[in-house]
């Protein structure tokens, strides 16, 4: 069961990485789609991208290093940790896992998450989810909607995390 769960979660991680590579960046797809439809032939300047994110409530800043300026955005790293209620039988655990994966898939499909995946050990921290939301309250709320969190099998710990827009895993 653990191997199947690990493989399924790994495939979700792979798919989210694949989407990032296809898009070429970690931008919010919904806002980029809206912007690109308005200005199809125009590449947005750093200032225009900054303004579009700020108007949606995202925290951003510019970081200059040598001849480059990076647009930094605040994301929220959610650690999924072992919860207090882990005494479900195997049938209930399997159903919770199914609902958990459906929740994570929905969050990815709706553009709320940028990266998701389990850890490969059996430690207290079971996995991470990087939320792309304007504030920590929204990330925390969405993470706590996860059925496996509601059941107490996992709990969440949320931390702000700054990343350069357009960055990708290598």
C-alpha positions in Angstrom: 0.0 0.0 0.0 2.8 2.4 0.9 4.5 1.8 -2.5 1.3 2.4 -4.4 0.7 5.6 -2.5 4.2 6.8 -3.0 4.1 6.1 -6.7 0.7 7.9 -7.1 2.0 10.9 -5.2 5.2 10.9 -7.1 3.2 11.0 -10.3 1.3 14.0 -9.1 4.6 15.7 -8.3 5.9 14.8 -11.7 2.7 16.2 -13.4 3.0 19.5 -11.5 6.7 19.8 -12.5 5.7 18.9 -16.1 3.1 21.7 -16.1 5.7 24.1 -14.8 8.1 23.2 -17.5 5.5 23.5 -20.2 4.5 26.9 -18.9 8.1 28.0 -18.6 7.5 29.6 -15.3 5.7 29.4 -12.0 3.2 32.2 -12.7 -0.4 32.1 -11.8 -2.0 30.6 -14.9 -5.3 32.4 -14.5 -3.8 35.9 -14.2 -1.3 35.2 -17.0 -4.1 34.0 -19.3 -6.1 37.1 -18.6 -3.1 39.4 -19.1 -2.0 37.6 -22.3 -5.5 37.9 -23.9 -5.4 41.6 -23.3 -1.9 42.1 -24.7 -1.4 39.1 -26.9 1.5 40.5 -28.9 3.2 42.4 -26.1 5.6 40.8 -23.6 4.9 42.3 -20.2 7.6 44.4 -18.5 8.8 43.7 -15.1 6.8 46.6 -13.8 3.6 45.4 -15.5 4.0 41.9 -14.1 4.6 43.4 -10.6 1.6 45.6 -10.8 -0.7 42.7 -12.0 0.4 40.5 -9.0 0.1 43.4 -6.5 -3.4 44.2 -7.8 -4.4 40.6 -6.9 -3.0 41.0 -3.4 0.3 39.0 -3.9 3.4 40.1 -1.9 6.3 40.8 -4.3 9.6 42.7 -4.5 12.5 43.2 -6.9 15.9 41.7 -6.2 18.8 43.0 -8.2 22.0 41.0 -8.6 24.6 42.3 -11.0 22.9 43.0 -14.3 19.7 41.1 -13.6 16.5 42.1 -11.7 14.3 39.3 -10.3 10.7 39.5 -9.5 10.3 37.7 -6.2 6.9 36.5 -5.0 5.8 35.1 -1.7 4.4 31.6 -1.8 3.5 29.5 1.2 5.2 26.2 2.0 2.8 23.8 3.8 4.4 20.9 5.6 2.1 18.0 6.0 2.9 16.4 9.3 1.7 13.3 11.1 -1.5 14.2 12.9 -2.8 13.0 16.3 -5.5 10.7 14.8 -3.8 7.9 13.0 -5.8 5.0 14.2 -8.1 4.5 11.2 -8.4 1.0 9.8 -6.9 0.2 6.4 -10.2 0.7 4.6 -10.8 4.1 6.1 -7.1 5.1 5.6 -7.3 4.1 1.9 -10.5 6.2 1.5 -8.9 9.2 3.2 -5.8 8.9 1.0 -8.1 8.8 -2.1 -9.9 12.0 -0.9 -6.5 13.6 0.0 -5.2 13.0 -3.5 -8.4 14.3 -5.1 -8.1 17.5 -3.0 -4.4 18.0 -4.0 -5.4 17.4 -7.7 -8.2 20.0 -7.4 -5.8 22.5 -5.8 -3.3 22.1 -8.6 -6.0 22.2 -11.3 -7.5 25.4 -9.9 -4.0 27.0 -9.8 -3.7 27.2 -6.0 -0.6 25.0 -5.7 2.6 25.0 -7.6 4.4 22.0 -6.2 3.2 18.9 -4.3 4.8 15.7 -3.1 5.5 13.3 -0.4 8.8 12.8 1.4 10.6 9.5 0.8 11.2 8.6 4.4 8.9 7.7 7.3 9.5 10.8 9.4 7.0 13.1 11.1 6.9 15.4 8.1 5.0 13.4 5.4 5.1 15.8 2.5 4.9 19.4 1.2 2.5 21.5 -0.8 3.6 25.0 -2.1 0.5 27.2 -2.3 0.4 30.1 -4.7 -2.1 32.4 -2.8 -2.1 36.1 -2.0 -1.8 35.5 1.8 -1.0 32.9 4.5 -4.6 32.8 5.7 -5.8 31.6 2.3 -3.1 29.0 2.1 -3.8 27.7 5.6 -7.6 27.6 4.9 -7.1 25.7 1.6 -4.7 23.2 3.2 -7.1 22.6 6.1 -9.9 21.7 3.6 -8.0 18.5 2.8 -10.1 15.6 4.1 -7.1 13.8 5.5 -6.3 16.9 7.6 -9.9 17.3 8.7 -9.8 13.6 9.9 -6.7 14.4 11.9 -4.4 11.9 10.1 -2.3 14.8 8.9 -1.8 18.4 10.2 -0.5 21.4 8.5 2.3 23.9 9.3 2.5 26.9 7.0 5.5 29.1 6.3 6.0 32.1 3.9 8.5 31.3 1.2 10.0 33.7 -1.4 10.8 32.5 -4.9 11.9 34.2 -8.1 9.1 34.3 -10.7 10.0 32.1 -13.6 12.2 29.8 -11.5 12.0 26.1 -12.0 13.3 22.9 -10.5 16.4 21.6 -12.1 
